[in-house]
Amino acid sequence: MAGDAMGDDMADDAPHVTRNDSENRYELWLDDTVVGHADFTGTESGTAFMHTVVDDAYEGRGFGSVLAKAALDDTIERDEIIVPYCPFIQAYLKRHHEYDAHVAWPTPKHEKK
């Protein structure tokens, strides 16, 4: 559902992630500011992650990992397969094998250039 908050048990000043269906992205919020997002699109296979970004001012603080984890966990909760085109999401998945059973890796001919 659009605007659903993930991680409601976090403190107000902690980052939290929402799914914004109207923009096809998961948004990383810090206080009342969107500081990053992971763009996705629905496919026959599941949810394809296309691009992930964290604003330069917030890089190096682990926010990208917070965003990736929340987006991937929500995708699994929705009983969808993760299709990682985004290099950041790919790298995260290669370090977090607990997602392996839920991933359909794109073949080289399907990867975006």
N, CA, C and O atoms as CSV, one atom per row, in Angstrom:
chain,resi,resn,atom,element,x,y,z
A,1,MET,N,N,0.855,-1.176,0.000
A,1,MET,CA,C,0.000,0.000,0.000
A,1,MET,C,C,0.898,1.237,0.000
A,1,MET,O,O,1.880,1.286,0.742
A,2,ALA,N,N,0.582,2.206,-0.801
A,2,ALA,CA,C,1.399,3.413,-0.887
A,2,ALA,C,C,1.488,4.096,0.463
A,2,ALA,O,O,0.494,4.240,1.175
A,3,GLY,N,N,2.694,4.513,0.797
A,3,GLY,CA,C,2.885,5.250,2.026
A,3,GLY,C,C,3.027,4.400,3.260
A,3,GLY,O,O,3.167,4.935,4.360
A,4,ASP,N,N,2.996,3.080,3.111
A,4,ASP,CA,C,3.173,2.220,4.279
A,4,ASP,C,C,4.556,2.429,4.863
A,4,ASP,O,O,5.554,2.367,4.146
A,5,ALA,N,N,4.618,2.673,6.145
A,5,ALA,CA,C,5.906,2.832,6.816
A,5,ALA,C,C,6.424,1.471,7.215
A,5,ALA,O,O,5.675,0.626,7.705
A,6,MET,N,N,7.705,1.265,7.002
A,6,MET,CA,C,8.362,0.050,7.439
A,6,MET,C,C,9.291,0.445,8.560
A,6,MET,O,O,9.984,1.458,8.464
A,7,GLY,N,N,9.315,-0.329,9.609
A,7,GLY,CA,C,10.170,0.013,10.728
A,7,GLY,C,C,9.537,1.052,11.623
A,7,GLY,O,O,10.219,1.963,12.092
A,8,ASP,N,N,8.242,0.932,11.868
A,8,ASP,CA,C,7.536,1.905,12.700
A,8,ASP,C,C,8.080,1.980,14.122
A,8,ASP,O,O,7.845,2.964,14.823
A,9,ASP,N,N,8.812,0.938,14.556
A,9,ASP,CA,C,9.310,0.928,15.922
A,9,ASP,C,C,10.592,1.743,16.087
A,9,ASP,O,O,11.147,1.803,17.185
A,10,MET,N,N,11.067,2.368,15.013
A,10,MET,CA,C,12.287,3.174,15.087
A,10,MET,C,C,11.986,4.538,15.706
A,10,MET,O,O,10.856,5.024,15.666
A,11,ALA,N,N,13.012,5.132,16.268
A,11,ALA,CA,C,12.878,6.473,16.821
A,11,ALA,C,C,12.609,7.461,15.687
A,11,ALA,O,O,12.920,7.185,14.529
A,12,ASP,N,N,12.033,8.607,16.025
A,12,ASP,CA,C,11.685,9.602,15.015
A,12,ASP,C,C,12.886,10.059,14.206
A,12,ASP,O,O,12.746,10.344,13.017
A,13,ASP,N,N,14.074,10.140,14.820
A,13,ASP,CA,C,15.240,10.638,14.100
A,13,ASP,C,C,15.996,9.529,13.381
A,13,ASP,O,O,17.018,9.798,12.751
A,14,ALA,N,N,15.521,8.294,13.459
A,14,ALA,CA,C,16.140,7.182,12.751
A,14,ALA,C,C,15.577,7.121,11.331
A,14,ALA,O,O,14.440,7.531,11.099
A,15,PRO,N,N,16.356,6.617,10.389
A,15,PRO,CA,C,15.834,6.491,9.030
A,15,PRO,C,C,14.713,5.462,8.989
A,15,PRO,O,O,14.747,4.476,9.724
A,16,HIS,N,N,13.730,5.685,8.140
A,16,HIS,CA,C,12.679,4.708,7.924
A,16,HIS,C,C,12.330,4.672,6.444
A,16,HIS,O,O,12.590,5.625,5.710
A,17,VAL,N,N,11.745,3.574,6.017
A,17,VAL,CA,C,11.476,3.351,4.603
A,17,VAL,C,C,9.983,3.182,4.381
A,17,VAL,O,O,9.301,2.503,5.150
A,18,THR,N,N,9.486,3.804,3.327
A,18,THR,CA,C,8.100,3.637,2.909
A,18,THR,C,C,8.082,3.195,1.452
A,18,THR,O,O,9.013,3.468,0.694
A,19,ARG,N,N,7.015,2.513,1.077
A,19,ARG,CA,C,6.817,2.133,-0.321
A,19,ARG,C,C,5.872,3.155,-0.936
A,19,ARG,O,O,4.768,3.369,-0.434
A,20,ASN,N,N,6.303,3.779,-2.013
A,20,ASN,CA,C,5.502,4.777,-2.710
A,20,ASN,C,C,5.108,4.174,-4.061
A,20,ASN,O,O,5.856,4.263,-5.035
A,21,ASP,N,N,3.934,3.566,-4.103
A,21,ASP,CA,C,3.487,2.903,-5.327
A,21,ASP,C,C,3.237,3.881,-6.470
A,21,ASP,O,O,3.425,3.518,-7.631
A,22,SER,N,N,2.825,5.098,-6.179
A,22,SER,CA,C,2.562,6.059,-7.251
A,22,SER,C,C,3.838,6.474,-7.972
A,22,SER,O,O,3.791,6.875,-9.134
A,23,GLU,N,N,4.983,6.379,-7.289
A,23,GLU,CA,C,6.279,6.717,-7.896
A,23,GLU,C,C,7.102,5.472,-8.233
A,23,GLU,O,O,8.204,5.583,-8.771
A,24,ASN,N,N,6.567,4.284,-7.917
A,24,ASN,CA,C,7.285,3.021,-8.122
A,24,ASN,C,C,8.660,3.037,-7.476
A,24,ASN,O,O,9.680,2.775,-8.114
A,25,ARG,N,N,8.649,3.357,-6.178
A,25,ARG,CA,C,9.927,3.363,-5.472
A,25,ARG,C,C,9.718,3.206,-3.971
A,25,ARG,O,O,8.662,3.517,-3.421
A,26,TYR,N,N,10.758,2.717,-3.349
A,26,TYR,CA,C,10.847,2.713,-1.889
A,26,TYR,C,C,11.621,3.964,-1.519
A,26,TYR,O,O,12.645,4.273,-2.128
A,27,GLU,N,N,11.129,4.682,-0.519
A,27,GLU,CA,C,11.756,5.940,-0.122
A,27,GLU,C,C,12.368,5.826,1.259
A,27,GLU,O,O,11.756,5.286,2.181
A,28,LEU,N,N,13.565,6.333,1.393
A,28,LEU,CA,C,14.271,6.383,2.671
A,28,LEU,C,C,14.098,7.780,3.245
A,28,LEU,O,O,14.516,8.776,2.654
A,29,TRP,N,N,13.479,7.823,4.401
A,29,TRP,CA,C,13.178,9.096,5.062
A,29,TRP,C,C,14.048,9.276,6.291
A,29,TRP,O,O,14.302,8.324,7.028
A,30,LEU,N,N,14.499,10.487,6.506
A,30,LEU,CA,C,15.170,10.892,7.736
A,30,LEU,C,C,14.430,12.137,8.195
A,30,LEU,O,O,14.443,13.170,7.526
A,31,ASP,N,N,13.787,12.019,9.342
A,31,ASP,CA,C,12.861,13.057,9.801
A,31,ASP,C,C,11.785,13.250,8.729
A,31,ASP,O,O,11.083,12.292,8.407
A,32,ASP,N,N,11.633,14.439,8.173
A,32,ASP,CA,C,10.597,14.666,7.157
A,32,ASP,C,C,11.182,14.867,5.765
A,32,ASP,O,O,10.570,15.514,4.916
A,33,THR,N,N,12.373,14.309,5.534
A,33,THR,CA,C,13.074,14.487,4.269
A,33,THR,C,C,13.372,13.138,3.615
A,33,THR,O,O,13.868,12.220,4.266
A,34,VAL,N,N,13.066,13.029,2.330
A,34,VAL,CA,C,13.459,11.836,1.571
A,34,VAL,C,C,14.939,11.995,1.233
A,34,VAL,O,O,15.331,12.941,0.550
A,35,VAL,N,N,15.757,11.056,1.720
A,35,VAL,CA,C,17.207,11.150,1.499
A,35,VAL,C,C,17.713,10.066,0.550
A,35,VAL,O,O,18.903,10.016,0.238
A,36,GLY,N,N,16.819,9.211,0.097
A,36,GLY,CA,C,17.207,8.187,-0.860
A,36,GLY,C,C,15.989,7.440,-1.362
A,36,GLY,O,O,14.896,7.550,-0.806
A,37,HIS,N,N,16.201,6.670,-2.437
A,37,HIS,CA,C,15.102,5.871,-2.972
A,37,HIS,C,C,15.637,4.712,-3.792
A,37,HIS,O,O,16.738,4.766,-4.340
A,38,ALA,N,N,14.831,3.665,-3.863
A,38,ALA,CA,C,15.122,2.493,-4.698
A,38,ALA,C,C,13.959,2.347,-5.675
A,38,ALA,O,O,12.838,2.029,-5.280
A,39,ASP,N,N,14.240,2.583,-6.948
A,39,ASP,CA,C,13.211,2.512,-7.985
A,39,ASP,C,C,12.961,1.059,-8.368
A,39,ASP,O,O,13.893,0.260,-8.458
A,40,PHE,N,N,11.701,0.726,-8.590
A,40,PHE,CA,C,11.352,-0.629,-8.983
A,40,PHE,C,C,10.273,-0.618,-10.047
A,40,PHE,O,O,9.613,0.395,-10.280
A,41,THR,N,N,10.109,-1.749,-10.679
A,41,THR,CA,C,9.010,-1.947,-11.608
A,41,THR,C,C,8.518,-3.380,-11.455
A,41,THR,O,O,9.293,-4.288,-11.155
A,42,GLY,N,N,7.238,-3.566,-11.661
A,42,GLY,CA,C,6.687,-4.907,-11.608
A,42,GLY,C,C,6.979,-5.645,-12.899
A,42,GLY,O,O,6.903,-5.063,-13.982
A,43,THR,N,N,7.312,-6.928,-12.791
A,43,THR,CA,C,7.561,-7.762,-13.965
A,43,THR,C,C,6.793,-9.061,-13.800
A,43,THR,O,O,6.198,-9.313,-12.751
A,44,GLU,N,N,6.808,-9.882,-14.838
A,44,GLU,CA,C,6.184,-11.203,-14.733
A,44,GLU,C,C,6.868,-12.019,-13.648
A,44,GLU,O,O,6.235,-12.846,-12.991
A,45,SER,N,N,8.163,-11.785,-13.461
A,45,SER,CA,C,8.938,-12.552,-12.490
A,45,SER,C,C,8.777,-12.048,-11.063
A,45,SER,O,O,8.975,-12.806,-10.113
A,46,GLY,N,N,8.422,-10.784,-10.902
A,46,GLY,CA,C,8.313,-10.225,-9.565
A,46,GLY,C,C,8.584,-8.734,-9.567
A,46,GLY,O,O,8.042,-7.997,-10.391
A,47,THR,N,N,9.428,-8.289,-8.638
A,47,THR,CA,C,9.776,-6.876,-8.525
A,47,THR,C,C,11.201,-6.680,-9.014
A,47,THR,O,O,12.138,-7.264,-8.471
A,48,ALA,N,N,11.358,-5.860,-10.037
A,48,ALA,CA,C,12.676,-5.561,-10.594
A,48,ALA,C,C,13.177,-4.246,-10.005
A,48,ALA,O,O,12.529,-3.207,-10.127
A,49,PHE,N,N,14.337,-4.313,-9.370
A,49,PHE,CA,C,14.969,-3.104,-8.822
A,49,PHE,C,C,15.885,-2.526,-9.875
A,49,PHE,O,O,16.813,-3.191,-10.336
A,50,MET,N,N,15.625,-1.279,-10.259
A,50,MET,CA,C,16.289,-0.652,-11.388
A,50,MET,C,C,17.406,0.311,-10.989
A,50,MET,O,O,18.437,0.381,-11.658
A,51,HIS,N,N,17.202,1.052,-9.899
A,51,HIS,CA,C,18.160,2.104,-9.538
A,51,HIS,C,C,17.968,2.437,-8.065
A,51,HIS,O,O,16.842,2.540,-7.577
A,52,THR,N,N,19.081,2.604,-7.371
A,52,THR,CA,C,19.037,2.998,-5.964
A,52,THR,C,C,19.983,4.176,-5.773
A,52,THR,O,O,21.092,4.190,-6.307
A,53,VAL,N,N,19.534,5.155,-5.009
A,53,VAL,CA,C,20.359,6.336,-4.765
A,53,VAL,C,C,20.127,6.837,-3.342
A,53,VAL,O,O,19.012,6.801,-2.823
A,54,VAL,N,N,21.204,7.302,-2.732
A,54,VAL,CA,C,21.136,8.023,-1.459
A,54,VAL,C,C,21.787,9.380,-1.719
A,54,VAL,O,O,22.864,9.450,-2.312
A,55,ASP,N,N,21.141,10.449,-1.280
A,55,ASP,CA,C,21.692,11.794,-1.489
A,55,ASP,C,C,23.130,11.871,-0.984
A,55,ASP,O,O,23.471,11.301,0.052
A,56,ASP,N,N,23.963,12.583,-1.731
A,56,ASP,CA,C,25.388,12.697,-1.407
A,56,ASP,C,C,25.642,13.082,0.047
A,56,ASP,O,O,26.567,12.567,0.675
A,57,ALA,N,N,24.835,13.973,0.575
A,57,ALA,CA,C,25.038,14.451,1.951
A,57,ALA,C,C,24.849,13.347,2.989
A,57,ALA,O,O,25.268,13.501,4.136
A,58,TYR,N,N,24.223,12.236,2.599
A,58,TYR,CA,C,23.915,11.160,3.546
A,58,TYR,C,C,24.680,9.872,3.243
A,58,TYR,O,O,24.466,8.859,3.909
A,59,GLU,N,N,25.565,9.898,2.250
A,59,GLU,CA,C,26.340,8.714,1.900
A,59,GLU,C,C,27.310,8.350,3.015
A,59,GLU,O,O,27.725,9.200,3.804
A,60,GLY,N,N,27.663,7.068,3.064
A,60,GLY,CA,C,28.654,6.594,4.021
A,60,GLY,C,C,28.128,6.391,5.431
A,60,GLY,O,O,28.913,6.199,6.360
A,61,ARG,N,N,26.817,6.431,5.606
A,61,ARG,CA,C,26.223,6.282,6.945
A,61,ARG,C,C,25.379,5.012,7.050
A,61,ARG,O,O,24.674,4.814,8.039
A,62,GLY,N,N,25.451,4.156,6.035
A,62,GLY,CA,C,24.705,2.905,6.063
A,62,GLY,C,C,23.257,3.019,5.642
A,62,GLY,O,O,22.511,2.046,5.743
A,63,PHE,N,N,22.840,4.182,5.172
A,63,PHE,CA,C,21.447,4.377,4.799
A,63,PHE,C,C,21.055,3.548,3.575
A,63,PHE,O,O,19.915,3.097,3.470
A,64,GLY,N,N,21.998,3.345,2.650
A,64,GLY,CA,C,21.707,2.519,1.480
A,64,GLY,C,C,21.350,1.101,1.882
A,64,GLY,O,O,20.448,0.494,1.305
A,65,SER,N,N,22.054,0.575,2.868
A,65,SER,CA,C,21.755,-0.774,3.355
A,65,SER,C,C,20.416,-0.832,4.068
A,65,SER,O,O,19.694,-1.822,3.944
A,66,VAL,N,N,20.073,0.211,4.812
A,66,VAL,CA,C,18.759,0.281,5.461
A,66,VAL,C,C,17.663,0.247,4.396
A,66,VAL,O,O,16.671,-0.469,4.532
A,67,LEU,N,N,17.856,1.025,3.342
A,67,LEU,CA,C,16.896,1.091,2.242
A,67,LEU,C,C,16.785,-0.261,1.538
A,67,LEU,O,O,15.680,-0.750,1.303
A,68,ALA,N,N,17.914,-0.859,1.207
A,68,ALA,CA,C,17.906,-2.144,0.505
A,68,ALA,C,C,17.215,-3.220,1.327
A,68,ALA,O,O,16.362,-3.942,0.810
A,69,LYS,N,N,17.568,-3.335,2.592
A,69,LYS,CA,C,16.986,-4.364,3.453
A,69,LYS,C,C,15.468,-4.213,3.546
A,69,LYS,O,O,14.737,-5.194,3.407
A,70,ALA,N,N,14.998,-3.004,3.777
A,70,ALA,CA,C,13.553,-2.779,3.910
A,70,ALA,C,C,12.829,-3.092,2.598
A,70,ALA,O,O,11.767,-3.715,2.613
A,71,ALA,N,N,13.391,-2.669,1.471
A,71,ALA,CA,C,12.760,-2.908,0.175
A,71,ALA,C,C,12.727,-4.401,-0.150
A,71,ALA,O,O,11.711,-4.913,-0.620
A,72,LEU,N,N,13.827,-5.095,0.098
A,72,LEU,CA,C,13.886,-6.526,-0.194
A,72,LEU,C,C,12.973,-7.313,0.738
A,72,LEU,O,O,12.278,-8.230,0.301
A,73,ASP,N,N,12.973,-6.958,2.014
A,73,ASP,CA,C,12.096,-7.641,2.970
A,73,ASP,C,C,10.625,-7.455,2.594
A,73,ASP,O,O,9.837,-8.396,2.684
A,74,ASP,N,N,10.258,-6.250,2.175
A,74,ASP,CA,C,8.885,-5.990,1.785
A,74,ASP,C,C,8.520,-6.778,0.529
A,74,ASP,O,O,7.405,-7.288,0.420
A,75,THR,N,N,9.441,-6.878,-0.406
A,75,THR,CA,C,9.198,-7.650,-1.626
A,75,THR,C,C,8.907,-9.109,-1.283
A,75,THR,O,O,7.994,-9.716,-1.844
A,76,ILE,N,N,9.681,-9.663,-0.367
A,76,ILE,CA,C,9.468,-11.051,0.057
A,76,ILE,C,C,8.128,-11.190,0.785
A,76,ILE,O,O,7.392,-12.152,0.566
A,77,GLU,N,N,7.822,-10.228,1.645
A,77,GLU,CA,C,6.535,-10.267,2.355
A,77,GLU,C,C,5.358,-10.233,1.384
A,77,GLU,O,O,4.288,-10.761,1.687
A,78,ARG,N,N,5.548,-9.624,0.237
A,78,ARG,CA,C,4.507,-9.561,-0.793
A,78,ARG,C,C,4.507,-10.819,-1.658
A,78,ARG,O,O,3.745,-10.918,-2.620
A,79,ASP,N,N,5.368,-11.783,-1.310
A,79,ASP,CA,C,5.491,-13.052,-2.023
A,79,ASP,C,C,5.885,-12.825,-3.483
A,79,ASP,O,O,5.362,-13.472,-4.391
A,80,GLU,N,N,6.815,-11.895,-3.686
A,80,GLU,CA,C,7.316,-11.587,-5.021
A,80,GLU,C,C,8.792,-11.962,-5.115
A,80,GLU,O,O,9.504,-11.985,-4.111
A,81,ILE,N,N,9.234,-12.248,-6.316
A,81,ILE,CA,C,10.635,-12.551,-6.587
A,81,ILE,C,C,11.390,-11.242,-6.784
A,81,ILE,O,O,10.864,-10.297,-7.372
A,82,ILE,N,N,12.608,-11.191,-6.296
A,82,ILE,CA,C,13.488,-10.028,-6.452
A,82,ILE,C,C,14.274,-10.195,-7.751
A,82,ILE,O,O,14.941,-11.211,-7.948
A,83,VAL,N,N,14.198,-9.199,-8.639
A,83,VAL,CA,C,14.965,-9.202,-9.882
A,83,VAL,C,C,15.885,-7.983,-9.822
A,83,VAL,O,O,15.442,-6.859,-10.061
A,84,PRO,N,N,17.169,-8.202,-9.503
A,84,PRO,CA,C,18.071,-7.076,-9.261
A,84,PRO,C,C,18.839,-6.601,-10.507
A,84,PRO,O,O,19.845,-7.201,-10.887
A,85,TYR,N,N,18.366,-5.540,-11.127
A,85,TYR,CA,C,19.116,-4.894,-12.209
A,85,TYR,C,C,20.056,-3.836,-11.637
A,85,TYR,O,O,21.115,-3.576,-12.208
A,86,CYS,N,N,19.685,-3.236,-10.537
A,86,CYS,CA,C,20.459,-2.170,-9.898
A,86,CYS,C,C,21.763,-2.729,-9.328
A,86,CYS,O,O,21.731,-3.699,-8.570
A,87,PRO,N,N,22.909,-2.139,-9.677
A,87,PRO,CA,C,24.197,-2.622,-9.152
A,87,PRO,C,C,24.285,-2.590,-7.623
A,87,PRO,O,O,24.895,-3.477,-7.025
A,88,PHE,N,N,23.686,-1.588,-6.988
A,88,PHE,CA,C,23.738,-1.527,-5.531
A,88,PHE,C,C,22.959,-2.689,-4.911
A,88,PHE,O,O,23.444,-3.337,-3.982
A,89,ILE,N,N,21.761,-2.952,-5.420
A,89,ILE,CA,C,20.958,-4.063,-4.913
A,89,ILE,C,C,21.665,-5.386,-5.199
A,89,ILE,O,O,21.643,-6.290,-4.363
A,90,GLN,N,N,22.288,-5.509,-6.363
A,90,GLN,CA,C,23.046,-6.721,-6.672
A,90,GLN,C,C,24.159,-6.943,-5.651
A,90,GLN,O,O,24.331,-8.052,-5.144
A,91,ALA,N,N,24.903,-5.899,-5.355
A,91,ALA,CA,C,26.010,-6.010,-4.397
A,91,ALA,C,C,25.487,-6.366,-3.007
A,91,ALA,O,O,26.091,-7.180,-2.308
A,92,TYR,N,N,24.380,-5.768,-2.605
A,92,TYR,CA,C,23.795,-6.069,-1.305
A,92,TYR,C,C,23.403,-7.545,-1.237
A,92,TYR,O,O,23.683,-8.219,-0.246
A,93,LEU,N,N,22.759,-8.041,-2.283
A,93,LEU,CA,C,22.323,-9.436,-2.300
A,93,LEU,C,C,23.503,-10.407,-2.270
A,93,LEU,O,O,23.407,-11.483,-1.679
A,94,LYS,N,N,24.598,-10.036,-2.895
A,94,LYS,CA,C,25.779,-10.909,-2.899
A,94,LYS,C,C,26.414,-11.008,-1.510
A,94,LYS,O,O,27.153,-11.953,-1.237
A,95,ARG,N,N,26.134,-10.053,-0.642
A,95,ARG,CA,C,26.632,-10.076,0.739
A,95,ARG,C,C,25.617,-10.647,1.724
A,95,ARG,O,O,25.971,-10.960,2.861
A,96,HIS,N,N,24.373,-10.784,1.308
A,96,HIS,CA,C,23.301,-11.215,2.203
A,96,HIS,C,C,22.582,-12.423,1.593
A,96,HIS,O,O,21.563,-12.282,0.917
A,97,HIS,N,N,23.127,-13.587,1.843
A,97,HIS,CA,C,22.643,-14.811,1.211
A,97,HIS,C,C,21.298,-15.287,1.752
A,97,HIS,O,O,20.724,-16.234,1.214
A,98,GLU,N,N,20.788,-14.656,2.798
A,98,GLU,CA,C,19.470,-15.036,3.293
A,98,GLU,C,C,18.373,-14.745,2.261
A,98,GLU,O,O,17.251,-15.234,2.397
A,99,TYR,N,N,18.691,-13.954,1.232
A,99,TYR,CA,C,17.720,-13.635,0.187
A,99,TYR,C,C,17.811,-14.568,-1.017
A,99,TYR,O,O,16.975,-14.486,-1.917
A,100,ASP,N,N,18.806,-15.450,-1.054
A,100,ASP,CA,C,19.100,-16.257,-2.242
A,100,ASP,C,C,17.876,-16.959,-2.823
A,100,ASP,O,O,17.700,-16.970,-4.041
A,101,ALA,N,N,17.042,-17.537,-1.992
A,101,ALA,CA,C,15.891,-18.300,-2.476
A,101,ALA,C,C,14.817,-17.416,-3.116
A,101,ALA,O,O,13.877,-17.925,-3.726
A,102,HIS,N,N,14.954,-16.101,-2.979
A,102,HIS,CA,C,13.931,-15.171,-3.468
A,102,HIS,C,C,14.412,-14.325,-4.641
A,102,HIS,O,O,13.740,-13.371,-5.033
A,103,VAL,N,N,15.584,-14.670,-5.212
A,103,VAL,CA,C,16.192,-13.835,-6.248
A,103,VAL,C,C,16.199,-14.552,-7.592
A,103,VAL,O,O,16.544,-15.731,-7.673
A,104,ALA,N,N,15.819,-13.840,-8.639
A,104,ALA,CA,C,15.967,-14.290,-10.022
A,104,ALA,C,C,16.966,-13.338,-10.675
A,104,ALA,O,O,16.607,-12.234,-11.084
A,105,TRP,N,N,18.216,-13.773,-10.768
A,105,TRP,CA,C,19.262,-12.914,-11.332
A,105,TRP,C,C,19.022,-12.714,-12.818
A,105,TRP,O,O,18.762,-13.680,-13.536
A,106,PRO,N,N,19.106,-11.474,-13.292
A,106,PRO,CA,C,18.946,-11.234,-14.734
A,106,PRO,C,C,20.117,-11.853,-15.496
A,106,PRO,O,O,21.253,-11.851,-15.022
A,107,THR,N,N,19.826,-12.371,-16.663
A,107,THR,CA,C,20.891,-12.892,-17.510
A,107,THR,C,C,21.560,-11.724,-18.217
A,107,THR,O,O,20.953,-10.661,-18.348
A,108,PRO,N,N,22.802,-11.894,-18.678
A,108,PRO,CA,C,23.512,-10.754,-19.301
A,108,PRO,C,C,22.733,-10.085,-20.428
A,108,PRO,O,O,22.811,-8.865,-20.574
A,109,LYS,N,N,21.988,-10.841,-21.227
A,109,LYS,CA,C,21.245,-10.206,-22.330
A,109,LYS,C,C,20.089,-9.342,-21.828
A,109,LYS,O,O,19.576,-8.506,-22.572
A,110,HIS,N,N,19.674,-9.536,-20.570
A,110,HIS,CA,C,18.579,-8.747,-20.011
A,110,HIS,C,C,19.041,-7.562,-19.191
A,110,HIS,O,O,18.239,-6.697,-18.841
A,111,GLU,N,N,20.324,-7.513,-18.880
A,111,GLU,CA,C,20.805,-6.418,-18.042
A,111,GLU,C,C,20.771,-5.108,-18.809
A,111,GLU,O,O,21.044,-5.059,-20.008
A,112,LYS,N,N,20.430,-4.055,-18.091
A,112,LYS,CA,C,20.399,-2.718,-18.689
A,112,LYS,C,C,21.817,-2.214,-18.866
A,112,LYS,O,O,22.682,-2.481,-18.032
A,113,LYS,N,N,22.059,-1.504,-19.923
A,113,LYS,CA,C,23.393,-0.943,-20.197
A,113,LYS,C,C,23.433,0.505,-19.793
A,113,LYS,O,O,24.464,1.159,-19.942
